[in-house]
Amino acid sequence: MQAVPPALERLITDLAKLPGIGRKTATRLALYILRRPASEAQVLVEDLAALHSSIRLCRSCFAFSESDPCQICSDTRRDAGLVCVVEEPGDMISIEKTGAFRGVYHILHGVLSPMDGIGPPELKIRELITRVRQGGVQEVLLATSSTVPGEATSSYLIEQLQRFAVRVTRLACGIPMGMDIKYADEHTLARAIETRRMVDG
């Protein structure tokens, strides 16, 4: 006898395919959805269906957007000469939450990973080079992660951008606020030293 009805089992299986969601969490989510009114489940279905029909990639920065260009690229108050390069759309969202960046973005949609068959053609690198070549970009801020693939991607981009009259900067990495230095690992401490800056005053 099957303890889980087939329809519920299919939903659990689908939810478990999402990153970071195991079968136990998928089961809990599926049961929660089942307990809610059918009208709420229908809204969820419609929202999921609208993702692919309403959202596209911005032709300039390759962010997910309902308009093209996206709201950030079309905002005249932003500094179009300052382009922040990030790995994924989620990275852009994190930077935007800080309110500290007033430039525009370029989303690579991944990092270089030869072991996984991901080279420059699989990322939005050619589009970045074209964007810089067309002029108007004064600075490219590389905000890739400090992982091995992130560092490799950053190094590759630095090499590619050296032939253009554009300033290339790297997102500073180092000791988090409130962290005691003795608890920092060697790699983090080394990056903090490498990315040190002049103290004003």
Z-matrix of the N, CA and C atoms (Angstrom, degrees):
N
C 1 1.447
C 2 1.529 1 110.10
N 3 1.342 2 116.14 1 133.68
C 4 1.459 3 120.86 2 -177.89
C 5 1.527 4 110.01 3 -85.97
N 6 1.349 5 116.76 4 120.58
C 7 1.460 6 121.50 5 -176.99
C 8 1.527 7 112.12 6 -73.47
N 9 1.330 8 116.79 7 -31.63
C 10 1.470 9 121.41 8 -178.00
C 11 1.519 10 109.14 9 -106.82
N 12 1.324 11 118.15 10 124.08
C 13 1.470 12 120.53 11 177.75
C 14 1.537 13 110.68 12 -57.73
N 15 1.331 14 117.37 13 144.70
C 16 1.473 15 120.55 14 -176.77
C 17 1.524 16 114.21 15 -53.41
N 18 1.333 17 118.65 16 -41.75
C 19 1.468 18 121.17 17 -179.06
C 20 1.527 19 111.07 18 -62.58
N 21 1.339 20 116.26 19 -40.94
C 22 1.457 21 120.54 20 178.75
C 23 1.524 22 110.69 21 -69.57
N 24 1.324 23 116.16 22 -38.69
C 25 1.464 24 121.12 23 178.16
C 26 1.528 25 111.21 24 -61.22
N 27 1.338 26 116.32 25 -40.84
C 28 1.480 27 120.41 26 179.00
C 29 1.525 28 110.88 27 -63.56
N 30 1.334 29 116.50 28 -40.77
C 31 1.463 30 120.11 29 179.51
C 32 1.533 31 110.32 30 -66.34
N 33 1.321 32 116.56 31 -42.69
C 34 1.469 33 120.26 32 177.68
C 35 1.523 34 110.68 33 -59.30
N 36 1.323 35 116.05 34 -45.13
C 37 1.470 36 120.87 35 179.44
C 38 1.523 37 111.17 36 -61.35
N 39 1.342 38 116.56 37 -42.18
C 40 1.475 39 120.76 38 179.81
C 41 1.528 40 111.19 39 -65.52
N 42 1.332 41 116.49 40 -44.18
C 43 1.465 42 120.08 41 -179.39
C 44 1.527 43 111.55 42 -66.07
N 45 1.317 44 116.79 43 -34.21
C 46 1.467 45 121.51 44 -179.22
C 47 1.529 46 112.08 45 -68.55
N 48 1.320 47 117.41 46 -14.45
C 49 1.470 48 121.14 47 177.49
C 50 1.529 49 111.87 48 -78.24
N 51 1.338 50 116.70 49 -15.75
C 52 1.462 51 120.50 50 -179.44
C 53 1.519 52 109.99 51 -71.32
N 54 1.351 53 117.96 52 145.05
C 55 1.467 54 119.96 53 -179.05
C 56 1.523 55 111.95 54 -62.75
N 57 1.325 56 115.54 55 134.71
C 58 1.460 57 120.84 56 178.02
C 59 1.519 58 114.63 57 80.45
N 60 1.325 59 116.82 58 1.60
C 61 1.470 60 121.12 59 -179.79
C 62 1.525 61 109.34 60 -109.91
N 63 1.321 62 116.22 61 112.27
C 64 1.460 63 120.67 62 176.11
C 65 1.519 64 110.32 63 -88.45
N 66 1.309 65 117.13 64 178.31
C 67 1.462 66 120.76 65 -177.21
C 68 1.536 67 112.03 66 -63.33
N 69 1.325 68 117.37 67 -37.20
C 70 1.463 69 120.02 68 -179.27
C 71 1.537 70 110.72 69 -64.30
N 72 1.331 71 116.41 70 -46.09
C 73 1.466 72 120.44 71 178.58
C 74 1.525 73 110.40 72 -66.66
N 75 1.333 74 116.77 73 -39.13
C 76 1.463 75 120.93 74 178.76
C 77 1.526 76 110.60 75 -61.72
N 78 1.315 77 116.43 76 -40.03
C 79 1.469 78 121.13 77 178.28
C 80 1.529 79 110.62 78 -64.04
N 81 1.338 80 115.69 79 -44.48
C 82 1.465 81 120.02 80 179.51
C 83 1.542 82 110.87 81 -62.15
N 84 1.334 83 117.29 82 -42.48
C 85 1.466 84 121.30 83 179.11
C 86 1.532 85 111.24 84 -65.60
N 87 1.327 86 115.98 85 -43.69
C 88 1.466 87 120.31 86 -179.37
C 89 1.526 88 111.31 87 -62.62
N 90 1.334 89 116.58 88 -42.31
C 91 1.462 90 120.25 89 178.74
C 92 1.532 91 111.23 90 -66.56
N 93 1.333 92 116.33 91 -35.97
C 94 1.469 93 120.09 92 177.15
C 95 1.527 94 110.03 93 -63.01
N 96 1.333 95 116.12 94 -46.29
C 97 1.469 96 120.51 95 179.31
C 98 1.526 97 110.58 96 -61.06
N 99 1.331 98 115.88 97 -40.72
C 100 1.464 99 121.03 98 -178.95
C 101 1.534 100 111.52 99 -64.61
N 102 1.323 101 116.51 100 -34.68
C 103 1.467 102 120.41 101 -178.62
C 104 1.531 103 113.03 102 -76.37
N 105 1.333 104 116.68 103 -21.62
C 106 1.460 105 120.39 104 -179.20
C 107 1.527 106 109.77 105 -76.37
N 108 1.341 107 118.24 106 161.07
C 109 1.466 108 120.55 107 178.08
C 110 1.531 109 111.22 108 -59.57
N 111 1.329 110 115.94 109 149.60
C 112 1.464 111 121.27 110 -179.03
C 113 1.522 112 111.33 111 -58.72
N 114 1.335 113 117.07 112 -29.87
C 115 1.470 114 120.58 113 -179.61
C 116 1.531 115 111.26 114 -64.48
N 117 1.346 116 116.68 115 -36.61
C 118 1.466 117 120.06 116 177.80
C 119 1.522 118 110.91 117 -68.88
N 120 1.324 119 116.80 118 -39.85
C 121 1.462 120 120.25 119 177.62
C 122 1.526 121 110.17 120 -63.11
N 123 1.348 122 117.30 121 -37.45
C 124 1.460 123 121.65 122 179.43
C 125 1.525 124 111.14 123 -65.46
N 126 1.330 125 116.71 124 -39.00
C 127 1.469 126 120.77 125 176.83
C 128 1.524 127 109.84 126 -62.49
N 129 1.337 128 116.79 127 -42.05
C 130 1.460 129 121.22 128 178.22
C 131 1.527 130 110.64 129 -61.80
N 132 1.335 131 116.52 130 -42.78
C 133 1.467 132 121.47 131 178.49
C 134 1.533 133 110.34 132 -60.45
N 135 1.328 134 115.67 133 -45.29
C 136 1.471 135 120.32 134 -179.13
C 137 1.527 136 111.45 135 -65.62
N 138 1.339 137 116.68 136 -39.27
C 139 1.461 138 120.20 137 178.74
C 140 1.526 139 111.04 138 -65.07
N 141 1.325 140 116.50 139 -40.59
C 142 1.470 141 120.39 140 177.97
C 143 1.521 142 110.97 141 -64.69
N 144 1.331 143 116.82 142 -41.77
C 145 1.463 144 120.94 143 179.85
C 146 1.525 145 110.97 144 -65.47
N 147 1.336 146 116.76 145 -34.02
C 148 1.463 147 120.98 146 -177.99
C 149 1.526 148 112.80 147 -71.37
N 150 1.341 149 117.40 148 -20.04
C 151 1.458 150 119.80 149 -179.09
C 152 1.521 151 111.96 150 -54.95
N 153 1.324 152 116.53 151 -50.04
C 154 1.460 153 120.00 152 -176.07
C 155 1.522 154 113.31 153 -81.94
N 156 1.330 155 117.01 154 -24.54
C 157 1.458 156 118.96 155 -179.56
C 158 1.529 157 112.70 156 -86.60
N 159 1.336 158 117.53 157 -26.80
C 160 1.465 159 121.00 158 -175.46
C 161 1.522 160 114.28 159 -103.94
N 162 1.317 161 116.73 160 -27.70
C 163 1.467 162 119.53 161 -173.34
C 164 1.519 163 111.19 162 -103.02
N 165 1.327 164 114.57 163 136.31
C 166 1.468 165 122.05 164 179.82
C 167 1.524 166 108.43 165 -134.49
N 168 1.314 167 116.79 166 177.14
C 169 1.460 168 120.68 167 175.01
C 170 1.520 169 109.71 168 -90.11
N 171 1.330 170 116.20 169 134.33
C 172 1.463 171 121.19 170 173.69
C 173 1.528 172 107.68 171 -63.80
N 174 1.317 173 117.31 172 132.80
C 175 1.468 174 120.71 173 -175.93
C 176 1.526 175 112.47 174 -70.81
N 177 1.332 176 116.89 175 -14.70
C 178 1.459 177 120.35 176 -178.54
C 179 1.527 178 112.25 177 -95.67
N 180 1.349 179 117.08 178 -52.78
C 181 1.470 180 119.88 179 -174.79
C 182 1.528 181 113.68 180 -107.74
N 183 1.340 182 116.81 181 -12.59
C 184 1.469 183 123.44 182 -179.96
C 185 1.522 184 113.56 183 69.39
N 186 1.342 185 115.73 184 28.69
C 187 1.461 186 121.08 185 171.67
C 188 1.517 187 108.52 186 -81.71
N 189 1.322 188 117.20 187 155.65
C 190 1.455 189 121.14 188 172.79
C 191 1.521 190 107.78 189 -72.94
N 192 1.325 191 116.61 190 130.94
C 193 1.460 192 119.62 191 -175.29
C 194 1.528 193 110.47 192 -156.14
N 195 1.321 194 115.96 193 155.19
C 196 1.465 195 120.99 194 174.21
C 197 1.520 196 110.63 195 -89.83
N 198 1.333 197 116.90 196 -10.67
C 199 1.471 198 121.29 197 177.31
C 200 1.520 199 108.92 198 -124.99
N 201 1.327 200 116.10 199 157.69
C 202 1.457 201 121.16 200 179.90
C 203 1.532 202 108.93 201 -137.13
N 204 1.340 203 118.98 202 109.71
C 205 1.461 204 127.08 203 6.25
C 206 1.524 205 112.55 204 -72.61
N 207 1.334 206 114.95 205 165.76
C 208 1.464 207 120.46 206 -177.97
C 209 1.531 208 110.44 207 -71.29
N 210 1.323 209 116.21 208 173.42
C 211 1.462 210 121.26 209 -177.67
C 212 1.523 211 112.56 210 -62.74
N 213 1.325 212 117.31 211 -35.52
C 214 1.469 213 119.82 212 -179.76
C 215 1.521 214 110.49 213 -70.41
N 216 1.332 215 117.62 214 -46.83
C 217 1.467 216 120.95 215 -178.84
C 218 1.529 217 112.29 216 -65.47
N 219 1.318 218 117.10 217 -30.36
C 220 1.468 219 120.32 218 -178.14
C 221 1.534 220 112.85 219 -90.25
N 222 1.328 221 117.19 220 -1.05
C 223 1.465 222 121.66 221 -179.85
C 224 1.531 223 109.13 222 -81.03
N 225 1.321 224 117.24 223 110.77
C 226 1.470 225 122.06 224 -177.03
C 227 1.527 226 112.59 225 -68.17
N 228 1.327 227 118.11 226 -14.07
C 229 1.462 228 121.15 227 177.87
C 230 1.526 229 112.29 228 -79.98
N 231 1.327 230 117.20 229 -13.12
C 232 1.462 231 121.04 230 179.26
C 233 1.530 232 109.47 231 -81.83
N 234 1.332 233 115.95 232 152.48
C 235 1.462 234 122.58 233 177.91
C 236 1.524 235 109.11 234 -86.00
N 237 1.326 236 116.37 235 99.69
C 238 1.472 237 121.03 236 -177.73
C 239 1.523 238 112.60 237 -69.57
N 240 1.329 239 117.09 238 -12.63
C 241 1.460 240 120.67 239 178.94
C 242 1.516 241 113.38 240 -84.49
N 243 1.326 242 116.90 241 -7.96
C 244 1.469 243 122.77 242 178.70
C 245 1.519 244 108.81 243 -113.14
N 246 1.323 245 116.41 244 110.75
C 247 1.466 246 122.13 245 -176.39
C 248 1.516 247 110.01 246 -112.12
N 249 1.320 248 116.15 247 121.14
C 250 1.467 249 122.61 248 177.85
C 251 1.529 250 108.61 249 -97.02
N 252 1.316 251 116.49 250 119.93
C 253 1.465 252 122.08 251 -179.14
C 254 1.523 253 109.65 252 -94.68
N 255 1.328 254 116.58 253 121.36
C 256 1.466 255 121.74 254 179.58
C 257 1.529 256 109.88 255 -124.33
N 258 1.319 257 115.35 256 163.47
C 259 1.460 258 120.47 257 -177.56
C 260 1.528 259 112.14 258 -76.56
N 261 1.324 260 116.83 259 -47.73
C 262 1.458 261 121.83 260 -172.09
C 263 1.532 262 111.15 261 -134.84
N 264 1.348 263 117.30 262 160.60
C 265 1.468 264 119.91 263 176.87
C 266 1.525 265 113.50 264 -55.66
N 267 1.330 266 117.50 265 -33.95
C 268 1.458 267 120.93 266 178.79
C 269 1.521 268 112.52 267 -62.11
N 270 1.340 269 117.13 268 -31.25
C 271 1.462 270 121.10 269 178.11
C 272 1.530 271 110.31 270 -67.54
N 273 1.325 272 116.05 271 -39.87
C 274 1.461 273 120.83 272 177.40
C 275 1.526 274 110.38 273 -62.24
N 276 1.324 275 116.36 274 -43.20
C 277 1.464 276 120.98 275 179.72
C 278 1.527 277 110.21 276 -61.27
N 279 1.334 278 117.49 277 -41.73
C 280 1.467 279 121.48 278 179.36
C 281 1.524 280 111.37 279 -62.55
N 282 1.329 281 116.77 280 -43.31
C 283 1.466 282 120.51 281 179.94
C 284 1.525 283 110.47 282 -67.11
N 285 1.326 284 116.72 283 -39.58
C 286 1.469 285 120.52 284 179.37
C 287 1.519 286 111.65 285 -62.44
N 288 1.326 287 117.06 286 -34.71
C 289 1.467 288 121.12 287 -179.24
C 290 1.526 289 111.92 288 -63.01
N 291 1.333 290 117.07 289 -25.41
C 292 1.464 291 119.90 290 -179.40
C 293 1.521 292 111.29 291 -72.66
N 294 1.334 293 117.66 292 -27.79
C 295 1.460 294 121.93 293 -176.96
C 296 1.518 295 112.61 294 71.19
N 297 1.341 296 117.38 295 9.01
C 298 1.467 297 121.47 296 -175.15
C 299 1.523 298 113.37 297 -94.11
N 300 1.319 299 117.81 298 -12.28
C 301 1.469 300 120.78 299 -176.15
C 302 1.520 301 109.88 300 -111.64
N 303 1.330 302 116.45 301 127.49
C 304 1.469 303 120.47 302 -177.86
C 305 1.523 304 112.60 303 -118.65
N 306 1.321 305 116.78 304 16.37
C 307 1.450 306 120.25 305 176.67
C 308 1.526 307 110.20 306 -92.43
N 309 1.331 308 116.78 307 -154.60
C 310 1.463 309 122.82 308 177.48
C 311 1.528 310 108.80 309 -119.56
N 312 1.307 311 117.08 310 178.45
C 313 1.463 312 121.25 311 -173.04
C 314 1.525 313 113.09 312 -122.73
N 315 1.330 314 113.89 313 164.48
C 316 1.463 315 121.76 314 167.19
C 317 1.520 316 106.34 315 -141.64
N 318 1.328 317 116.44 316 117.66
C 319 1.462 318 121.28 317 -175.83
C 320 1.530 319 110.26 318 -99.76
N 321 1.321 320 115.82 319 122.96
C 322 1.468 321 121.17 320 -177.36
C 323 1.523 322 113.11 321 -77.48
N 324 1.316 323 116.89 322 -26.03
C 325 1.471 324 123.60 323 -174.42
C 326 1.527 325 111.52 324 63.05
N 327 1.337 326 114.17 325 48.36
C 328 1.455 327 119.84 326 175.76
C 329 1.522 328 111.74 327 135.63
N 330 1.317 329 115.29 328 -174.21
C 331 1.467 330 122.36 329 177.25
C 332 1.521 331 108.19 330 -134.08
N 333 1.327 332 115.47 331 160.92
C 334 1.456 333 119.72 332 176.90
C 335 1.526 334 109.93 333 -65.61
N 336 1.315 335 115.99 334 129.90
C 337 1.463 336 121.01 335 -179.92
C 338 1.527 337 108.50 336 -153.03
N 339 1.348 338 116.67 337 81.56
C 340 1.473 339 120.96 338 -177.09
C 341 1.527 340 113.51 339 -53.84
N 342 1.350 341 116.97 340 -33.34
C 343 1.468 342 120.32 341 -179.75
C 344 1.528 343 111.45 342 -63.57
N 345 1.333 344 116.00 343 -28.72
C 346 1.461 345 121.11 344 179.40
C 347 1.523 346 112.24 345 -99.49
N 348 1.329 347 116.41 346 8.53
C 349 1.460 348 120.69 347 179.53
C 350 1.517 349 113.79 348 74.61
N 351 1.336 350 117.41 349 22.71
C 352 1.467 351 120.94 350 179.46
C 353 1.524 352 109.04 351 -106.11
N 354 1.336 353 114.96 352 105.81
C 355 1.457 354 121.64 353 177.34
C 356 1.516 355 109.70 354 -113.28
N 357 1.322 356 118.10 355 -174.15
C 358 1.472 357 121.56 356 179.90
C 359 1.529 358 114.66 357 -52.05
N 360 1.357 359 119.91 358 -39.45
C 361 1.475 360 118.80 359 -179.01
C 362 1.534 361 113.66 360 -63.85
N 363 1.336 362 117.18 361 -23.71
C 364 1.467 363 119.94 362 -178.28
C 365 1.534 364 112.28 363 -82.76
N 366 1.315 365 117.52 364 -11.28
C 367 1.464 366 122.08 365 -179.73
C 368 1.525 367 109.85 366 -109.57
N 369 1.327 368 116.37 367 173.15
C 370 1.472 369 121.48 368 -179.64
C 371 1.531 370 110.52 369 -89.28
N 372 1.341 371 115.89 370 44.92
C 373 1.463 372 120.85 371 -178.93
C 374 1.526 373 110.77 372 -79.94
N 375 1.311 374 117.16 373 -44.64
C 376 1.474 375 120.47 374 178.80
C 377 1.518 376 110.44 375 -57.11
N 378 1.338 377 116.12 376 -39.63
C 379 1.458 378 120.83 377 -180.00
C 380 1.533 379 111.55 378 -66.62
N 381 1.339 380 116.70 379 -34.34
C 382 1.463 381 120.68 380 176.96
C 383 1.530 382 110.13 381 -66.46
N 384 1.320 383 116.41 382 -45.36
C 385 1.471 384 120.90 383 179.42
C 386 1.527 385 110.13 384 -60.80
N 387 1.330 386 116.68 385 -42.78
C 388 1.462 387 120.99 386 178.33
C 389 1.524 388 110.61 387 -61.92
N 390 1.305 389 116.19 388 -41.64
C 391 1.472 390 121.72 389 179.55
C 392 1.526 391 111.41 390 -60.88
N 393 1.337 392 116.07 391 -43.32
C 394 1.461 393 121.00 392 179.48
C 395 1.525 394 110.21 393 -69.30
N 396 1.331 395 116.56 394 -42.20
C 397 1.460 396 121.54 395 -178.87
C 398 1.532 397 112.21 396 -61.49
N 399 1.322 398 116.73 397 -33.18
C 400 1.468 399 120.82 398 -178.38
C 401 1.525 400 112.79 399 -69.64
N 402 1.328 401 117.13 400 -13.80
C 403 1.462 402 121.26 401 176.69
C 404 1.509 403 112.42 402 92.50
N 405 1.330 404 114.68 403 166.14
C 406 1.452 405 120.88 404 178.90
C 407 1.511 406 113.70 405 95.88
N 408 1.336 407 117.20 406 -16.25
C 409 1.470 408 120.71 407 179.06
C 410 1.526 409 108.28 408 -94.24
N 411 1.331 410 116.56 409 120.01
C 412 1.467 411 120.89 410 178.70
C 413 1.535 412 112.50 411 -95.85
N 414 1.336 413 116.01 412 -32.42
C 415 1.463 414 119.71 413 -177.36
C 416 1.522 415 110.62 414 -141.44
N 417 1.334 416 114.92 415 136.70
C 418 1.458 417 121.70 416 173.65
C 419 1.527 418 106.78 417 -114.30
N 420 1.336 419 115.83 418 115.48
C 421 1.461 420 121.87 419 178.64
C 422 1.530 421 108.26 420 -96.62
N 423 1.322 422 116.49 421 114.70
C 424 1.468 423 120.98 422 -179.77
C 425 1.525 424 108.83 423 -86.28
N 426 1.331 425 115.89 424 114.79
C 427 1.470 426 121.60 425 -177.67
C 428 1.519 427 110.60 426 -117.92
N 429 1.332 428 115.83 427 41.79
C 430 1.464 429 119.48 428 175.81
C 431 1.527 430 108.13 429 -78.26
N 432 1.315 431 116.53 430 160.89
C 433 1.461 432 121.03 431 -177.55
C 434 1.528 433 110.95 432 -70.05
N 435 1.325 434 116.17 433 164.50
C 436 1.465 435 120.45 434 -179.19
C 437 1.532 436 111.77 435 -91.26
N 438 1.332 437 116.39 436 25.00
C 439 1.465 438 121.26 437 173.40
C 440 1.530 439 108.38 438 -79.96
N 441 1.319 440 117.22 439 170.46
C 442 1.468 441 120.51 440 179.34
C 443 1.536 442 110.83 441 -60.29
N 444 1.364 443 119.78 442 -48.38
C 445 1.471 444 119.10 443 177.60
C 446 1.535 445 112.51 444 -63.55
N 447 1.338 446 116.55 445 -36.73
C 448 1.458 447 120.16 446 179.29
C 449 1.514 448 111.53 447 -64.69
N 450 1.335 449 116.83 448 -42.80
C 451 1.462 450 121.84 449 178.77
C 452 1.531 451 110.83 450 -66.68
N 453 1.333 452 116.30 451 -39.77
C 454 1.467 453 120.55 452 178.75
C 455 1.527 454 110.41 453 -63.67
N 456 1.324 455 116.24 454 -41.07
C 457 1.464 456 121.15 455 178.54
C 458 1.518 457 110.53 456 -64.37
N 459 1.325 458 116.37 457 -43.27
C 460 1.462 459 121.72 458 178.64
C 461 1.531 460 110.59 459 -61.25
N 462 1.319 461 117.17 460 -45.74
C 463 1.466 462 121.56 461 179.79
C 464 1.523 463 111.20 462 -61.40
N 465 1.320 464 116.39 463 -41.93
C 466 1.465 465 120.86 464 179.04
C 467 1.533 466 110.63 465 -63.16
N 468 1.331 467 116.29 466 -42.70
C 469 1.466 468 120.39 467 -179.56
C 470 1.521 469 111.26 468 -66.55
N 471 1.327 470 117.52 469 -39.55
C 472 1.466 471 121.11 470 177.64
C 473 1.523 472 109.49 471 -59.34
N 474 1.325 473 115.93 472 -45.25
C 475 1.465 474 121.40 473 179.34
C 476 1.531 475 111.59 474 -60.62
N 477 1.330 476 116.76 475 -42.20
C 478 1.466 477 121.57 476 -178.70
C 479 1.529 478 112.37 477 -70.97
N 480 1.329 479 116.35 478 -32.79
C 481 1.464 480 120.26 479 -175.05
C 482 1.521 481 113.60 480 -86.68
N 483 1.330 482 117.34 481 -9.98
C 484 1.467 483 121.30 482 -178.12
C 485 1.527 484 112.98 483 -62.36
N 486 1.323 485 117.51 484 -24.30
C 487 1.468 486 119.48 485 -177.87
C 488 1.518 487 113.26 486 -81.10
N 489 1.318 488 117.02 487 -2.07
C 490 1.462 489 120.54 488 -178.91
C 491 1.526 490 110.59 489 -111.55
N 492 1.323 491 115.22 490 153.40
C 493 1.468 492 120.67 491 178.53
C 494 1.522 493 108.96 492 -81.90
N 495 1.310 494 115.10 493 69.29
C 496 1.465 495 121.11 494 -178.75
C 497 1.526 496 108.84 495 -137.77
N 498 1.313 497 116.20 496 140.90
C 499 1.456 498 121.00 497 177.86
C 500 1.525 499 108.56 498 -78.96
N 501 1.326 500 117.14 499 129.21
C 502 1.468 501 121.57 500 178.94
C 503 1.524 502 108.14 501 -112.40
N 504 1.337 503 116.14 502 122.32
C 505 1.459 504 121.29 503 179.04
C 506 1.526 505 109.12 504 -121.47
N 507 1.322 506 114.81 505 163.91
C 508 1.475 507 120.93 506 -177.71
C 509 1.509 508 107.89 507 -124.62
N 510 1.300 509 116.91 508 138.58
C 511 1.453 510 121.85 509 176.07
C 512 1.521 511 108.61 510 -59.34
N 513 1.325 512 117.07 511 127.09
C 514 1.462 513 120.80 512 -178.76
C 515 1.528 514 110.57 513 -67.55
N 516 1.313 515 115.88 514 143.25
C 517 1.467 516 121.74 515 177.57
C 518 1.520 517 107.97 516 -127.18
N 519 1.285 518 117.16 517 154.19
C 520 1.454 519 118.05 518 176.70
C 521 1.499 520 114.15 519 166.87
N 522 1.316 521 115.88 520 -145.47
C 523 1.455 522 122.53 521 -175.06
C 524 1.525 523 110.29 522 -75.13
N 525 1.330 524 118.70 523 123.89
C 526 1.464 525 120.31 524 177.81
C 527 1.522 526 111.40 525 -65.15
N 528 1.339 527 116.76 526 152.24
C 529 1.469 528 121.48 527 177.06
C 530 1.534 529 109.53 528 -57.81
N 531 1.328 530 116.63 529 133.65
C 532 1.450 531 121.34 530 176.03
C 533 1.521 532 114.32 531 85.99
N 534 1.331 533 116.93 532 0.56
C 535 1.472 534 119.24 533 -178.16
C 536 1.529 535 110.38 534 -94.69
N 537 1.315 536 116.30 535 135.07
C 538 1.449 537 122.48 536 176.23
C 539 1.530 538 107.79 537 -74.15
N 540 1.342 539 116.86 538 132.24
C 541 1.469 540 121.68 539 -176.60
C 542 1.523 541 112.48 540 -55.80
N 543 1.342 542 117.26 541 -36.76
C 544 1.470 543 118.62 542 -176.19
C 545 1.525 544 113.15 543 -64.64
N 546 1.350 545 117.21 544 -15.93
C 547 1.460 546 120.17 545 179.70
C 548 1.534 547 112.66 546 -95.30
N 549 1.317 548 117.26 547 -2.56
C 550 1.471 549 120.46 548 -179.69
C 551 1.528 550 109.77 549 -79.01
N 552 1.332 551 116.18 550 140.79
C 553 1.465 552 119.10 551 176.79
C 554 1.528 553 109.38 552 -75.39
N 555 1.325 554 116.81 553 165.28
C 556 1.465 555 121.76 554 -174.96
C 557 1.523 556 112.66 555 -60.66
N 558 1.340 557 116.91 556 -39.51
C 559 1.459 558 120.67 557 -178.31
C 560 1.528 559 110.80 558 -65.19
N 561 1.343 560 116.73 559 -45.15
C 562 1.464 561 121.43 560 179.72
C 563 1.519 562 110.50 561 -63.34
N 564 1.331 563 116.62 562 -42.97
C 565 1.455 564 121.26 563 -179.28
C 566 1.529 565 110.88 564 -65.87
N 567 1.327 566 116.37 565 -40.11
C 568 1.469 567 120.10 566 178.11
C 569 1.516 568 111.01 567 -63.16
N 570 1.339 569 116.97 568 -42.32
C 571 1.469 570 120.17 569 179.03
C 572 1.519 571 111.20 570 -65.71
N 573 1.319 572 117.17 571 -35.62
C 574 1.463 573 121.13 572 178.48
C 575 1.527 574 110.50 573 -63.60
N 576 1.322 575 116.24 574 -39.09
C 577 1.465 576 120.78 575 178.58
C 578 1.529 577 110.16 576 -69.30
N 579 1.330 578 116.27 577 -43.93
C 580 1.470 579 121.06 578 -179.17
C 581 1.526 580 112.24 579 -62.64
N 582 1.334 581 116.69 580 -34.57
C 583 1.468 582 120.43 581 -174.93
C 584 1.526 583 111.82 582 -100.56
N 585 1.332 584 117.53 583 21.17
C 586 1.467 585 120.20 584 178.80
C 587 1.527 586 109.90 585 -62.77
N 588 1.338 587 115.43 586 155.88
C 589 1.462 588 119.90 587 -179.30
C 590 1.521 589 109.79 588 -134.70
N 591 1.341 590 114.55 589 163.03
C 592 1.463 591 121.24 590 178.87
C 593 1.521 592 110.49 591 -65.62
N 594 1.327 593 116.16 592 139.96
C 595 1.466 594 121.26 593 177.40
C 596 1.517 595 108.49 594 -92.09
N 597 1.323 596 116.33 595 126.26
C 598 1.472 597 120.46 596 179.07
C 599 1.520 598 110.54 597 -73.85
N 600 1.351 599 115.66 598 149.53
C 601 1.443 600 121.30 599 173.94
C 602 1.492 601 112.47 600 95.32
